[in-house]
Amino acid sequence: MNMPILTPCIGICSLDAQGLCEGCFRTGDEIAQWSLMSDSERTRLMDEVLPVREASLAR
């Protein structure tokens, strides 16, 4: 049995000037669509998209 992919939310829920959540780096649309995404879409976001966003903002 596959476990659902948990949300990347860490409870810091505030969108910055670029429209990214300051806690999890998702866009408002990604947050709203999370429950409708497939596991592969969630995995791609968690493993590929969000780390790149976080790294680019850390500079």
PDB file of N, CA, C and O in Angstrom, chain B, residues numbered from 101:
ATOM      1  N   MET B 101       0.834  -1.175   0.000  1.00  0.00           N
ATOM      2  CA  MET B 101       0.000   0.000   0.000  1.00  0.00           C
ATOM      3  C   MET B 101       0.885   1.247   0.000  1.00  0.00           C
ATOM      4  O   MET B 101       1.780   1.367   0.836  1.00  0.00           O
ATOM      5  N   ASN B 102       0.649   2.152  -0.907  1.00  0.00           N
ATOM      6  CA  ASN B 102       1.428   3.378  -0.990  1.00  0.00           C
ATOM      7  C   ASN B 102       0.909   4.409  -0.001  1.00  0.00           C
ATOM      8  O   ASN B 102      -0.299   4.584   0.162  1.00  0.00           O
ATOM      9  N   MET B 103       1.836   5.084   0.651  1.00  0.00           N
ATOM     10  CA  MET B 103       1.473   6.159   1.562  1.00  0.00           C
ATOM     11  C   MET B 103       1.350   7.441   0.755  1.00  0.00           C
ATOM     12  O   MET B 103       2.128   7.663  -0.173  1.00  0.00           O
ATOM     13  N   PRO B 104       0.384   8.288   1.093  1.00  0.00           N
ATOM     14  CA  PRO B 104       0.278   9.568   0.369  1.00  0.00           C
ATOM     15  C   PRO B 104       1.489  10.438   0.645  1.00  0.00           C
ATOM     16  O   PRO B 104       2.081  10.377   1.722  1.00  0.00           O
ATOM     17  N   ILE B 105       1.846  11.240  -0.331  1.00  0.00           N
ATOM     18  CA  ILE B 105       2.967  12.157  -0.174  1.00  0.00           C
ATOM     19  C   ILE B 105       2.499  13.317   0.679  1.00  0.00           C
ATOM     20  O   ILE B 105       1.515  13.983   0.358  1.00  0.00           O
ATOM     21  N   LEU B 106       3.205  13.551   1.760  1.00  0.00           N
ATOM     22  CA  LEU B 106       2.829  14.605   2.683  1.00  0.00           C
ATOM     23  C   LEU B 106       3.123  15.976   2.091  1.00  0.00           C
ATOM     24  O   LEU B 106       3.972  16.114   1.211  1.00  0.00           O
ATOM     25  N   THR B 107       2.428  16.965   2.570  1.00  0.00           N
ATOM     26  CA  THR B 107       2.627  18.335   2.125  1.00  0.00           C
ATOM     27  C   THR B 107       3.988  18.856   2.605  1.00  0.00           C
ATOM     28  O   THR B 107       4.456  18.459   3.672  1.00  0.00           O
ATOM     29  N   PRO B 108       4.619  19.734   1.835  1.00  0.00           N
ATOM     30  CA  PRO B 108       5.881  20.330   2.276  1.00  0.00           C
ATOM     31  C   PRO B 108       5.671  21.495   3.240  1.00  0.00           C
ATOM     32  O   PRO B 108       6.638  22.133   3.657  1.00  0.00           O
ATOM     33  N   CYS B 109       4.427  21.777   3.595  1.00  0.00           N
ATOM     34  CA  CYS B 109       4.113  22.913   4.475  1.00  0.00           C
ATOM     35  C   CYS B 109       4.819  22.763   5.815  1.00  0.00           C
ATOM     36  O   CYS B 109       4.800  21.694   6.425  1.00  0.00           O
ATOM     37  N   ILE B 110       5.451  23.861   6.268  1.00  0.00           N
ATOM     38  CA  ILE B 110       6.092  23.854   7.586  1.00  0.00           C
ATOM     39  C   ILE B 110       5.445  24.863   8.524  1.00  0.00           C
ATOM     40  O   ILE B 110       5.983  25.175   9.586  1.00  0.00           O
ATOM     41  N   GLY B 111       4.276  25.372   8.115  1.00  0.00           N
ATOM     42  CA  GLY B 111       3.513  26.252   8.988  1.00  0.00           C
ATOM     43  C   GLY B 111       3.896  27.727   8.923  1.00  0.00           C
ATOM     44  O   GLY B 111       3.400  28.528   9.715  1.00  0.00           O
ATOM     45  N   ILE B 112       4.761  28.090   8.001  1.00  0.00           N
ATOM     46  CA  ILE B 112       5.098  29.497   7.782  1.00  0.00           C
ATOM     47  C   ILE B 112       4.393  29.883   6.485  1.00  0.00           C
ATOM     48  O   ILE B 112       4.968  29.792   5.400  1.00  0.00           O
ATOM     49  N   CYS B 113       3.163  30.307   6.612  1.00  0.00           N
ATOM     50  CA  CYS B 113       2.292  30.472   5.450  1.00  0.00           C
ATOM     51  C   CYS B 113       2.104  31.943   5.102  1.00  0.00           C
ATOM     52  O   CYS B 113       1.143  32.584   5.527  1.00  0.00           O
ATOM     53  N   SER B 114       3.035  32.455   4.327  1.00  0.00           N
ATOM     54  CA  SER B 114       2.991  33.846   3.903  1.00  0.00           C
ATOM     55  C   SER B 114       3.644  33.932   2.533  1.00  0.00           C
ATOM     56  O   SER B 114       4.775  33.483   2.350  1.00  0.00           O
ATOM     57  N   LEU B 115       2.930  34.512   1.566  1.00  0.00           N
ATOM     58  CA  LEU B 115       3.480  34.645   0.227  1.00  0.00           C
ATOM     59  C   LEU B 115       4.363  35.886   0.145  1.00  0.00           C
ATOM     60  O   LEU B 115       3.999  36.955   0.637  1.00  0.00           O
ATOM     61  N   ASP B 116       5.528  35.731  -0.482  1.00  0.00           N
ATOM     62  CA  ASP B 116       6.436  36.867  -0.652  1.00  0.00           C
ATOM     63  C   ASP B 116       6.035  37.677  -1.879  1.00  0.00           C
ATOM     64  O   ASP B 116       5.011  37.398  -2.503  1.00  0.00           O
ATOM     65  N   ALA B 117       6.832  38.672  -2.222  1.00  0.00           N
ATOM     66  CA  ALA B 117       6.534  39.553  -3.357  1.00  0.00           C
ATOM     67  C   ALA B 117       6.501  38.805  -4.686  1.00  0.00           C
ATOM     68  O   ALA B 117       5.859  39.255  -5.636  1.00  0.00           O
ATOM     69  N   GLN B 118       7.190  37.664  -4.758  1.00  0.00           N
ATOM     70  CA  GLN B 118       7.209  36.854  -5.982  1.00  0.00           C
ATOM     71  C   GLN B 118       6.046  35.870  -6.030  1.00  0.00           C
ATOM     72  O   GLN B 118       5.875  35.161  -7.021  1.00  0.00           O
ATOM     73  N   GLY B 119       5.253  35.821  -4.976  1.00  0.00           N
ATOM     74  CA  GLY B 119       4.123  34.899  -4.926  1.00  0.00           C
ATOM     75  C   GLY B 119       4.482  33.510  -4.453  1.00  0.00           C
ATOM     76  O   GLY B 119       3.726  32.563  -4.668  1.00  0.00           O
ATOM     77  N   LEU B 120       5.654  33.377  -3.798  1.00  0.00           N
ATOM     78  CA  LEU B 120       6.079  32.085  -3.263  1.00  0.00           C
ATOM     79  C   LEU B 120       5.890  32.065  -1.762  1.00  0.00           C
ATOM     80  O   LEU B 120       6.135  33.063  -1.084  1.00  0.00           O
ATOM     81  N   CYS B 121       5.456  30.935  -1.245  1.00  0.00           N
ATOM     82  CA  CYS B 121       5.317  30.787   0.191  1.00  0.00           C
ATOM     83  C   CYS B 121       6.698  30.867   0.832  1.00  0.00           C
ATOM     84  O   CYS B 121       7.641  30.220   0.375  1.00  0.00           O
ATOM     85  N   GLU B 122       6.810  31.654   1.880  1.00  0.00           N
ATOM     86  CA  GLU B 122       8.096  31.825   2.555  1.00  0.00           C
ATOM     87  C   GLU B 122       8.510  30.577   3.333  1.00  0.00           C
ATOM     88  O   GLU B 122       9.678  30.443   3.698  1.00  0.00           O
ATOM     89  N   GLY B 123       7.583  29.670   3.590  1.00  0.00           N
ATOM     90  CA  GLY B 123       7.906  28.444   4.315  1.00  0.00           C
ATOM     91  C   GLY B 123       8.243  27.270   3.419  1.00  0.00           C
ATOM     92  O   GLY B 123       9.236  26.579   3.648  1.00  0.00           O
ATOM     93  N   CYS B 124       7.421  27.033   2.393  1.00  0.00           N
ATOM     94  CA  CYS B 124       7.602  25.829   1.576  1.00  0.00           C
ATOM     95  C   CYS B 124       7.980  26.113   0.122  1.00  0.00           C
ATOM     96  O   CYS B 124       8.264  25.183  -0.633  1.00  0.00           O
ATOM     97  N   PHE B 125       7.987  27.388  -0.280  1.00  0.00           N
ATOM     98  CA  PHE B 125       8.409  27.807  -1.611  1.00  0.00           C
ATOM     99  C   PHE B 125       7.452  27.416  -2.728  1.00  0.00           C
ATOM    100  O   PHE B 125       7.813  27.474  -3.903  1.00  0.00           O
ATOM    101  N   ARG B 126       6.220  27.014  -2.366  1.00  0.00           N
ATOM    102  CA  ARG B 126       5.220  26.742  -3.399  1.00  0.00           C
ATOM    103  C   ARG B 126       4.507  28.045  -3.770  1.00  0.00           C
ATOM    104  O   ARG B 126       4.458  28.990  -2.983  1.00  0.00           O
ATOM    105  N   THR B 127       3.960  28.070  -4.977  1.00  0.00           N
ATOM    106  CA  THR B 127       3.124  29.200  -5.378  1.00  0.00           C
ATOM    107  C   THR B 127       1.746  29.014  -4.749  1.00  0.00           C
ATOM    108  O   THR B 127       1.408  27.932  -4.269  1.00  0.00           O
ATOM    109  N   GLY B 128       0.968  30.074  -4.761  1.00  0.00           N
ATOM    110  CA  GLY B 128      -0.401  29.973  -4.255  1.00  0.00           C
ATOM    111  C   GLY B 128      -1.205  28.938  -5.023  1.00  0.00           C
ATOM    112  O   GLY B 128      -1.996  28.201  -4.434  1.00  0.00           O
ATOM    113  N   ASP B 129      -1.006  28.877  -6.339  1.00  0.00           N
ATOM    114  CA  ASP B 129      -1.703  27.881  -7.156  1.00  0.00           C
ATOM    115  C   ASP B 129      -1.278  26.462  -6.790  1.00  0.00           C
ATOM    116  O   ASP B 129      -2.118  25.564  -6.715  1.00  0.00           O
ATOM    117  N   GLU B 130       0.016  26.252  -6.563  1.00  0.00           N
ATOM    118  CA  GLU B 130       0.495  24.913  -6.181  1.00  0.00           C
ATOM    119  C   GLU B 130      -0.080  24.496  -4.836  1.00  0.00           C
ATOM    120  O   GLU B 130      -0.432  23.333  -4.637  1.00  0.00           O
ATOM    121  N   ILE B 131      -0.173  25.443  -3.917  1.00  0.00           N
ATOM    122  CA  ILE B 131      -0.758  25.143  -2.605  1.00  0.00           C
ATOM    123  C   ILE B 131      -2.228  24.754  -2.776  1.00  0.00           C
ATOM    124  O   ILE B 131      -2.685  23.762  -2.208  1.00  0.00           O
ATOM    125  N   ALA B 132      -2.954  25.536  -3.557  1.00  0.00           N
ATOM    126  CA  ALA B 132      -4.377  25.275  -3.767  1.00  0.00           C
ATOM    127  C   ALA B 132      -4.623  23.953  -4.486  1.00  0.00           C
ATOM    128  O   ALA B 132      -5.619  23.281  -4.217  1.00  0.00           O
ATOM    129  N   GLN B 133      -3.734  23.576  -5.391  1.00  0.00           N
ATOM    130  CA  GLN B 133      -3.912  22.362  -6.189  1.00  0.00           C
ATOM    131  C   GLN B 133      -3.322  21.104  -5.553  1.00  0.00           C
ATOM    132  O   GLN B 133      -3.509  20.008  -6.080  1.00  0.00           O
ATOM    133  N   TRP B 134      -2.614  21.241  -4.432  1.00  0.00           N
ATOM    134  CA  TRP B 134      -1.896  20.123  -3.835  1.00  0.00           C
ATOM    135  C   TRP B 134      -2.758  18.875  -3.687  1.00  0.00           C
ATOM    136  O   TRP B 134      -2.335  17.782  -4.064  1.00  0.00           O
ATOM    137  N   SER B 135      -3.957  19.026  -3.145  1.00  0.00           N
ATOM    138  CA  SER B 135      -4.808  17.858  -2.890  1.00  0.00           C
ATOM    139  C   SER B 135      -5.325  17.226  -4.181  1.00  0.00           C
ATOM    140  O   SER B 135      -5.787  16.086  -4.165  1.00  0.00           O
ATOM    141  N   LEU B 136      -5.254  17.942  -5.285  1.00  0.00           N
ATOM    142  CA  LEU B 136      -5.713  17.426  -6.571  1.00  0.00           C
ATOM    143  C   LEU B 136      -4.591  16.848  -7.420  1.00  0.00           C
ATOM    144  O   LEU B 136      -4.853  16.205  -8.438  1.00  0.00           O
ATOM    145  N   MET B 137      -3.340  17.068  -7.014  1.00  0.00           N
ATOM    146  CA  MET B 137      -2.192  16.589  -7.786  1.00  0.00           C
ATOM    147  C   MET B 137      -2.031  15.080  -7.651  1.00  0.00           C
ATOM    148  O   MET B 137      -2.384  14.483  -6.634  1.00  0.00           O
ATOM    149  N   SER B 138      -1.490  14.487  -8.703  1.00  0.00           N
ATOM    150  CA  SER B 138      -1.144  13.070  -8.636  1.00  0.00           C
ATOM    151  C   SER B 138       0.123  12.905  -7.801  1.00  0.00           C
ATOM    152  O   SER B 138       0.839  13.874  -7.550  1.00  0.00           O
ATOM    153  N   ASP B 139       0.392  11.680  -7.373  1.00  0.00           N
ATOM    154  CA  ASP B 139       1.616  11.426  -6.611  1.00  0.00           C
ATOM    155  C   ASP B 139       2.859  11.798  -7.420  1.00  0.00           C
ATOM    156  O   ASP B 139       3.832  12.301  -6.858  1.00  0.00           O
ATOM    157  N   SER B 140       2.835  11.555  -8.731  1.00  0.00           N
ATOM    158  CA  SER B 140       4.008  11.884  -9.550  1.00  0.00           C
ATOM    159  C   SER B 140       4.199  13.399  -9.632  1.00  0.00           C
ATOM    160  O   SER B 140       5.335  13.873  -9.643  1.00  0.00           O
ATOM    161  N   GLU B 141       3.113  14.159  -9.689  1.00  0.00           N
ATOM    162  CA  GLU B 141       3.229  15.622  -9.700  1.00  0.00           C
ATOM    163  C   GLU B 141       3.767  16.128  -8.364  1.00  0.00           C
ATOM    164  O   GLU B 141       4.611  17.023  -8.330  1.00  0.00           O
ATOM    165  N   ARG B 142       3.281  15.559  -7.275  1.00  0.00           N
ATOM    166  CA  ARG B 142       3.760  15.961  -5.949  1.00  0.00           C
ATOM    167  C   ARG B 142       5.229  15.618  -5.775  1.00  0.00           C
ATOM    168  O   ARG B 142       6.004  16.425  -5.262  1.00  0.00           O
ATOM    169  N   THR B 143       5.611  14.424  -6.201  1.00  0.00           N
ATOM    170  CA  THR B 143       7.007  13.984  -6.087  1.00  0.00           C
ATOM    171  C   THR B 143       7.924  14.892  -6.894  1.00  0.00           C
ATOM    172  O   THR B 143       8.983  15.284  -6.403  1.00  0.00           O
ATOM    173  N   ARG B 144       7.544  15.233  -8.111  1.00  0.00           N
ATOM    174  CA  ARG B 144       8.344  16.117  -8.951  1.00  0.00           C
ATOM    175  C   ARG B 144       8.501  17.482  -8.290  1.00  0.00           C
ATOM    176  O   ARG B 144       9.596  18.043  -8.274  1.00  0.00           O
ATOM    177  N   LEU B 145       7.427  18.010  -7.752  1.00  0.00           N
ATOM    178  CA  LEU B 145       7.485  19.307  -7.083  1.00  0.00           C
ATOM    179  C   LEU B 145       8.429  19.244  -5.882  1.00  0.00           C
ATOM    180  O   LEU B 145       9.275  20.121  -5.710  1.00  0.00           O
ATOM    181  N   MET B 146       8.287  18.220  -5.064  1.00  0.00           N
ATOM    182  CA  MET B 146       9.104  18.079  -3.852  1.00  0.00           C
ATOM    183  C   MET B 146      10.577  17.812  -4.166  1.00  0.00           C
ATOM    184  O   MET B 146      11.460  18.366  -3.512  1.00  0.00           O
ATOM    185  N   ASP B 147      10.842  16.974  -5.156  1.00  0.00           N
ATOM    186  CA  ASP B 147      12.213  16.528  -5.428  1.00  0.00           C
ATOM    187  C   ASP B 147      12.975  17.410  -6.420  1.00  0.00           C
ATOM    188  O   ASP B 147      14.205  17.458  -6.386  1.00  0.00           O
ATOM    189  N   GLU B 148      12.257  18.103  -7.299  1.00  0.00           N
ATOM    190  CA  GLU B 148      12.924  18.864  -8.348  1.00  0.00           C
ATOM    191  C   GLU B 148      12.677  20.366  -8.260  1.00  0.00           C
ATOM    192  O   GLU B 148      13.626  21.151  -8.269  1.00  0.00           O
ATOM    193  N   VAL B 149      11.434  20.767  -8.177  1.00  0.00           N
ATOM    194  CA  VAL B 149      11.084  22.186  -8.278  1.00  0.00           C
ATOM    195  C   VAL B 149      11.406  22.957  -6.999  1.00  0.00           C
ATOM    196  O   VAL B 149      12.098  23.974  -7.049  1.00  0.00           O
ATOM    197  N   LEU B 150      10.916  22.489  -5.867  1.00  0.00           N
ATOM    198  CA  LEU B 150      11.089  23.240  -4.629  1.00  0.00           C
ATOM    199  C   LEU B 150      12.546  23.392  -4.196  1.00  0.00           C
ATOM    200  O   LEU B 150      12.919  24.478  -3.753  1.00  0.00           O
ATOM    201  N   PRO B 151      13.393  22.357  -4.300  1.00  0.00           N
ATOM    202  CA  PRO B 151      14.804  22.560  -3.940  1.00  0.00           C
ATOM    203  C   PRO B 151      15.501  23.622  -4.791  1.00  0.00           C
ATOM    204  O   PRO B 151      16.342  24.363  -4.282  1.00  0.00           O
ATOM    205  N   VAL B 152      15.167  23.704  -6.063  1.00  0.00           N
ATOM    206  CA  VAL B 152      15.767  24.710  -6.937  1.00  0.00           C
ATOM    207  C   VAL B 152      15.310  26.108  -6.517  1.00  0.00           C
ATOM    208  O   VAL B 152      16.114  27.037  -6.461  1.00  0.00           O
ATOM    209  N   ARG B 153      14.037  26.249  -6.226  1.00  0.00           N
ATOM    210  CA  ARG B 153      13.524  27.541  -5.751  1.00  0.00           C
ATOM    211  C   ARG B 153      14.197  27.950  -4.452  1.00  0.00           C
ATOM    212  O   ARG B 153      14.633  29.091  -4.301  1.00  0.00           O
ATOM    213  N   GLU B 154      14.279  27.024  -3.526  1.00  0.00           N
ATOM    214  CA  GLU B 154      14.894  27.335  -2.230  1.00  0.00           C
ATOM    215  C   GLU B 154      16.348  27.760  -2.411  1.00  0.00           C
ATOM    216  O   GLU B 154      16.790  28.736  -1.804  1.00  0.00           O
ATOM    217  N   ALA B 155      17.089  27.034  -3.241  1.00  0.00           N
ATOM    218  CA  ALA B 155      18.499  27.365  -3.467  1.00  0.00           C
ATOM    219  C   ALA B 155      18.657  28.732  -4.129  1.00  0.00           C
ATOM    220  O   ALA B 155      19.580  29.478  -3.799  1.00  0.00           O
ATOM    221  N   SER B 156      17.777  29.057  -5.045  1.00  0.00           N
ATOM    222  CA  SER B 156      17.900  30.340  -5.734  1.00  0.00           C
ATOM    223  C   SER B 156      17.567  31.508  -4.803  1.00  0.00           C
ATOM    224  O   SER B 156      18.087  32.607  -4.995  1.00  0.00           O
ATOM    225  N   LEU B 157      16.722  31.297  -3.814  1.00  0.00           N
ATOM    226  CA  LEU B 157      16.372  32.354  -2.867  1.00  0.00           C
ATOM    227  C   LEU B 157      17.394  32.487  -1.749  1.00  0.00           C
ATOM    228  O   LEU B 157      17.453  33.520  -1.081  1.00  0.00           O
ATOM    229  N   ALA B 158      18.197  31.456  -1.541  1.00  0.00           N
ATOM    230  CA  ALA B 158      19.192  31.471  -0.462  1.00  0.00           C
ATOM    231  C   ALA B 158      20.428  32.281  -0.832  1.00  0.00           C
ATOM    232  O   ALA B 158      21.256  32.572   0.031  1.00  0.00           O
ATOM    233  N   ARG B 159      20.559  32.638  -2.074  1.00  0.00           N
ATOM    234  CA  ARG B 159      21.760  33.367  -2.534  1.00  0.00           C
ATOM    235  C   ARG B 159      21.760  34.779  -2.080  1.00  0.00           C
ATOM    236  O   ARG B 159      22.693  35.524  -2.380  1.00  0.00           O
TER     237      ARG B 159
END
